[in-house]
Amino acid sequence: MKKAKRWLATALVACMALGMAACGDNAETPASDGETSTSGGYADKIVIGRPMDSDNLDPVTAEGNQNIWMFELMMEGLVKTDDSGNDIEPCLADTWEISDDGTVYTFHLKDGVKFANGDEVTIEDWIWSLERARDTEESEWNFTGAPIADVAQGEDENTLVITLNAPCAAFLAYCSMFNMSVQEKSYFEELGEDAYTAAPMGTGAYMLSEWKQGESMTFVANPNYHGEAPKTSELDFVVVSDDSSRLMQLQAGEVDVMTYVPTSAVATIQADSNLTFLAPESTEVKYVMFNMRDDIMGNQAVRQALRYATDKQEIIDMVYDGNATKAVSFLAETSEYLDTSIEDVAYDVETAKSMLAEAGYPNGMDITLLYRSGDEAYEQIAVTLQSQWAKAGVNVTLDPEEKAVMTEKRNNGEYQACLWMWTDDVSDPSEFMDFFLDPSKTDGLHTGYNNATCTELEKAALVEGSVETRKELYAQVQETVFEETPLITLCYVPFTVATSVSVDGFVQTPLGIYRFENLTKTVG
Amino acid sequence: MERAGYCLKRILQMIPVLLIATILIFAMIRMIPGGDAAQVMLGDKATPEALAALRSKLGLDQPVTTQYLIFLKGLFKGDFGDSVQYNMPVSTLLANRFSVTLLLTLTSALLTVIISFPLGYLAAVRKGHLADITIRGYSLLSISLPSFWIALLLMLIFGVKLKIFPVSGWGDTWAQHIKSLFLPSLTQAVATSGILIRNLRNNVLDVKNKDYIDFAKSKGIQPVAVATKHVLRNALIPTTTLLSLKVASMLGGSVIIESVFTLPGMGALLVDAVLRRDYAVVQGVVLIFSLTVLIINLLTDLLYSWLDPRVALN
């Protein structure tokens, strides 16, 4: 009896073991996809891992980098920004003239440009595209089209004349923005606006070839592109939402490029000789904003005192391992309008304490700090600020919330201090300035900040033609904002990207635009 | 015949349960703070005008009861509404993703059985010996370790170091799908097997001491037959029902597993939809999950009555 029992038990375990081994034998090492075919030592396909899938690829109605960075590969406009993110270069318009009063722009279009489906780009397509950019109510980008009074054909079918309501200094920058790219009217009307969000089409170097929702998005080189074909003909953006999983895929060679590298992974990547860490400059600026309608935070002296209690260098060192730069004013680091003359205050806890005492808080105070949960950087910044401000007697209660809830609380003014950030979508400060300082737009980026002089100045700068005058106007605004402290800018943060050592030529402009013409992966 | 009548009765009983489920989920998702889909879609740079225009377009500005009636009406036609995030009918999304979750759950259940049934039996017959102690130790780990940690560990070992299986993702061909399913299924199996091993071990120990086992042995029935027809069959009854219930809860576990392994299943869809306040998708997924759980419960009851003739169906 005992023997039989033992035999049965052993047999069952053996079956289990065999089953496992069988699974193991059938499996094979997954080959890195890009290595199957090559041309001139380069792979035909590069796989890029990103944390989030897109949801809407219509450049007029979409929002969020998960969408913008994708359709920017496919779309082109009259002009484009250069790799520094600052200057305007010709794109589909070769040259242009601006009338003396600044209201009439005449663009001379490149000849023979085609959409990815082979159809020629017509003036009608341009007119329709620009009008759609201006007139779509639910679009948050229609500020770029708002200055346009009329779009029409000029003296021939390669001339486009745009007449503005009033002079607009930023108009050329607006023309470089993705929602002002040219798209095909008949194609849009055939698909309908809902289907278009999943299958847009443009004139760019790449075209969308497949989108598996929640899994991957594949781009192939546009056969009808007017310029030189990109070096890698296929780009596969795969969604890997978990950060650790995405890093492991890079280490295992399943993806060649990893975007959104969490700060905790940077050291691992830098220590790995098979991987490269890149930190392209971006326009992202992280700041802590204050609810000006709050009793405590509405007090300017309190806000200024907190600036003395903030050690920005420590935040950069602890949270970003030194991979960030101190921010003083709120414009992007790369902007030519950044007022670099503003002197930041030195980190000085004693001054902070005495300022708080003078403001009526000799024993410090209790405040809450709202921020988005689930984001390593925000969590670490929050904890660091908490310990820094504690030294000045300010006791911070952390209030992490899921993104949607945080957004609602902030927009409804249910906070005292809040961590957030800004990134530019246009190479002109007017976007940030207007959103921030025109109270009817976002109520001072939801701080409640309302300074009529600043609003006047930025509105004037909107229409001012001279770069020098604009610099003066914007400098005044930046100095006032620094003084009145509706927010304290902390640091400029770069994009974080990790690639396999075989990948070369990864370019992302400060505005977030991927320039992948020279992106290659060497094989063998 | 009796079985058929019973099934019909149970299916009819499902309808009011599902209806209540729809009301609950309809209300609950709208009670989450953080605004609606329009706010989420437009993000920070939303101006009041853009928000209003988008809300109107999505029908979010209508009263809740109207929205519910529209939803119910659509349900009877098999129309779950449209996903505001993906701009396609929810039913299409569900159809694409249901097979992934179903496959994941089935392979997880299979691996769970392969792991837990032999180990549970072995632990019982080798009670007190090294095998038993080791298996019970494994069981404890399985119950206490969080599933996402097990997932990351398996990914690291089998995906990065040994490169036997893909770290994550679903793949394009059927062969790739099978390979992609192994680590996620193994994770769920490891996480679930602990409690099943314990349960089976206890049941086998319990049954072994019963009178009818001694009686069977004394009748001269072969040991193998005693072990299978009498010990195992009786011991497996409660374990199988526990397994069925665990399979139903694996649907909930799919939410974590699919997110960590990036499998395009319904669990990952649900997480995403909740974060984006994509109401129609959440409602659709929860409804399908509820229906699946109800069906699994029905099958469990039928299985139980088949395994144990002493149990009556009503």
Interface residues (C-beta under 8 A of the other chain):
Chain A: M1 A4 K5 R6 L8 A9 L12 V13 C15 M16 G19 C23 G24 A27 T29 P30 D55 N56 E63 G64 E137 E138 S139 E140 N142 D194 A195 T197 A198 K212 Q213 G214 E215 V238 V239 V240 S241 D242 S244 S245 M248 Q249 Q251 A252 E254 E401 E402 K403 A404 V405 M406 T407 E408 K409 N411 W420 F435 K441 T442
Chain B: I32 P33 G34 G35 Q39 V40 M41 L42 G43 D44 K45 A46 T47 E49 A50 A53 L54 K57 Q85 Y86 N87 M88 L93 N96 R97 I114 I115 F117 P118 L119 Y121 L122 V125 R126 L152 M155 L156 G159 V160 K163 I164 F165 P166 V167 S168 G169 W170 K179 F182 K217 Q222 P223 V224 A227 S259 V260 F261 T262 P264 A268 L269 D272 L275 R276 R277
